[in-house]
Amino acid sequence: MYNEIDTILEDGSIALFGVYQKKTDDDETSQEYILLGEYSDMKTLLEARCIGGREFKEVIMDDSTQILGKD
């Protein structure tokens, strides 16, 4: 997602990556998302446990995972 202002994380670094969950509702055309986490580097992102307590690297490699966007 695009933010006009960079997110500054607690350690003072700039968030380069964000993980979002698409809101589920009856409207299939809905473009609303929930921010699950923001991360300053790929290592931190891949180790994050922002989805069901699993490391993000496990989630994205799972055959049942559908990746809807990769901006």
C-alpha positions in Angstrom: 0.0 0.0 0.0 1.1 3.5 -0.6 1.5 6.0 2.2 2.3 9.7 1.6 4.4 9.7 4.7 6.9 7.0 5.5 6.3 5.0 8.7 9.1 5.3 11.2 9.4 2.1 13.2 10.3 2.0 17.0 14.0 1.6 16.2 14.0 4.7 14.0 14.2 2.8 10.7 11.8 3.4 7.8 9.2 0.7 7.0 9.9 -0.6 3.5 7.6 -3.6 3.6 4.0 -4.0 4.8 1.9 -7.1 5.2 -1.9 -6.7 4.8 -4.9 -8.9 5.1 -7.8 -8.3 2.7 -11.0 -7.7 4.6 -13.5 -10.4 4.0 -17.1 -9.4 3.4 -19.9 -10.2 1.0 -18.6 -7.6 -1.5 -16.0 -9.3 -3.7 -15.0 -6.0 -5.2 -14.0 -4.5 -1.8 -10.5 -3.0 -1.7 -10.2 -2.7 2.1 -7.2 -4.1 3.9 -6.0 -4.5 7.5 -2.3 -3.8 8.2 -0.8 -6.8 10.0 2.8 -5.4 10.2 5.4 -3.1 8.7 9.1 -4.0 8.5 12.3 -2.2 7.5 14.2 -5.1 5.8 13.5 -8.5 4.2 15.1 -10.5 7.0 12.8 -9.0 9.6 9.8 -9.5 7.3 10.5 -13.1 6.6 10.9 -13.9 10.3 7.8 -12.0 11.4 5.0 -14.0 12.9 2.2 -11.8 11.8 -0.1 -14.5 10.4 -1.4 -17.2 12.7 1.9 -17.2 14.7 3.8 -18.7 11.8 6.9 -17.1 10.3 6.0 -15.2 7.1 8.5 -17.1 5.1 6.6 -20.3 5.9 3.3 -18.7 5.0 4.4 -17.5 1.6 5.9 -20.9 0.7 2.8 -22.8 1.7 1.1 -24.3 -1.4 -2.3 -23.2 -0.1 -1.3 -19.5 0.2 -2.8 -17.1 -2.5 -0.7 -14.0 -3.0 -3.0 -11.3 -4.4 -0.5 -8.5 -4.9 3.2 -7.8 -4.7 3.7 -4.1 -5.0 
